[in-house]
Amino acid sequence: MSLDTPLRLGVAGLGTVGAGVLKIVRRHGDLLAARAGRPVEVVAVSARSRGKDRGVPIDAFAWEDDPVALARRDDIDVFVELMGGTDGPAKAATEAAIAAGKDVVTANKAMLAIHGQALAEAAEAGGRVLRFEAGVAGGIPVVKALTEGLAGNEISRVMGVMNGTCNYILTRMESGHLNYQEVFSEAEKLGYLEADPTLDVGGIDAAHKLTLLASIAFGTRIDFSAVVIEGIERITIEDIEQAADMGYRIKLLGVAEMTGRGLETRMTPCLVPMTSPLGQLENATNMVVLEGDAVGQVVLRGAGAGEGPTASAVMSDIVDIARGTRVATFGRPAAALVAAKAARTTTPAPYYLRLELKDRPGALAKVAAVLGEAGISIDRMRQYGHEDTAAPVLIVTHRTGRDAVDAALAALPATAVVLAEPVAIRIENV
């Protein structure tokens, strides 16, 4: 193909990210051509509304009401899917593009976390590429880091803060001494939350991203159902302040690691050392930490969402395609990915426990006995200001397994001294 032959794009979805892609192509056309070795141009677009003002003109592009029709157009080389959604038009149009022999670039982590295995196999069987740098951690080039930059490493662990909204809520609670609901309402007014807020605060959005990174890191088939997911809804300002007193901060932390029992993938609130890179992460910023046998630990930090950062990631995939770079979707042929044995969180760690006990003699002794019977030893215990009838108690355990913690939590109601459901948060070694 001549270096003068442009790479022709069909862009489906002209929301924040789609508009951002159009702006970059318009603003940096010469720069993109110089870096890609050929021009990059948008030929056709599709969106729900044609007349909406997106801050960038679209009159020069062909219009398709149906994204599937856009995906099948003979005059596009790359179908850029920026509509979102696990199924529906996004999946149908992506499948149509692959069947029509198009390369695909998407930011849709939800679709890939559920259907990525089948889509990747279909694309690779047809000699096409399916790229998704924008689907994980916004502008942070973590997919490329794993598939290319760290290709010579055996990855031992991937972890990170992958949802900016949750990180904003937790850091804002701490800085403003505000409770969860106050900051949730604030984030909603600022437009930080998804239409379904559970995707953010429930940890689902971040778990989608972790699923994709785990597949690349460990050569395993996509298995979103294996991720242990817990959101931040039960985190209180008291938890945050008490964690800070002990030198920790609470983060919604994703961790994927291969153990002797199988692949552990979890997206849960964790305590991390305040002095660690993850502990210092503020507001809506994302961070991914990669650990390899040759390179050691690599820390990637940047904006995890928004028009500019996400459109930047989309363009990185487009430029690679324009250059002729062909990389398997998950770093190795999708058909060769192995089904991992899913392991529950077995790696021992200390745990932070918050209990509300009846204020009566012997209550703490009963709790200690239950923990002891579960094989859990206490490292630190603290009781702070309380009413006459209820005594809040914090316990930090020595390293133990999650099964032991769950067994203890299940046994505590029988003591008749626990007033509310206990909270257990893992303390992660980062």
Secondary structure as UniProt FT lines:
FT   TURN            3..4
FT   STRAND          7..12
FT   HELIX           16..27
FT   HELIX           29..36
FT   STRAND          40..46
FT   TURN            59..60
FT   STRAND          62..63
FT   HELIX           67..71
FT   TURN            74..75
FT   STRAND          78..81
FT   HELIX           88..99
FT   TURN            100..101
FT   STRAND          103..106
FT   HELIX           109..125
FT   TURN            126..127
FT   STRAND          130..131
FT   HELIX           133..135
FT   TURN            138..139
FT   HELIX           142..144
FT   HELIX           145..149
FT   TURN            150..152
FT   STRAND          155..161
FT   HELIX           164..176
FT   HELIX           180..189
FT   TURN            190..191
FT   HELIX           198..201
FT   HELIX           204..218
FT   HELIX           224..226
FT   STRAND          228..229
FT   TURN            233..234
FT   HELIX           237..245
FT   TURN            246..247
FT   STRAND          248..259
FT   TURN            260..261
FT   STRAND          262..273
FT   TURN            274..275
FT   TURN            277..280
FT   TURN            283..284
FT   STRAND          285..292
FT   TURN            293..295
FT   STRAND          296..303
FT   HELIX           307..323
FT   TURN            329..330
FT   HELIX           334..336
FT   STRAND          351..358
FT   TURN            361..362
FT   HELIX           363..373
FT   TURN            374..375
FT   STRAND          378..383
FT   STRAND          390..397
FT   HELIX           402..411
FT   HELIX           412..415
FT   STRAND          423..427
//
